[in-house]
């Protein structure tokens, strides 16, 4: 099977959460440049790339959308306080 890029996490925290979600859902993944962004923060060409198999892409993308939606909802609630 061929691997496709699912996302490029912004930081190590987001990468850790994403790894946990993928593992918990039984989706196999590979991370390219896993720790390069921590060595050279802010350099876009060194961002991590989370790769998943093509047949798992739609399921992984759905998890990612839910994660981003949850983050937005929490952020909005924090501002209402």
LINHUQUI-V341179 format. One record per helix or strand. SS is the DSSP state (2 for helix, 1 for strand). FROM is the first residue (numbers start at 1). TO is the last residue. Records with the same first field share a line. If there is no record, write none. Layout:
BEGIN
SS: FROM-TO + FROM-TO
END
This chain:
BEGIN
1: 3-7 + 29-32 + 49-53
2: 12-24 + 36-39 + 44-46 + 54-80
END
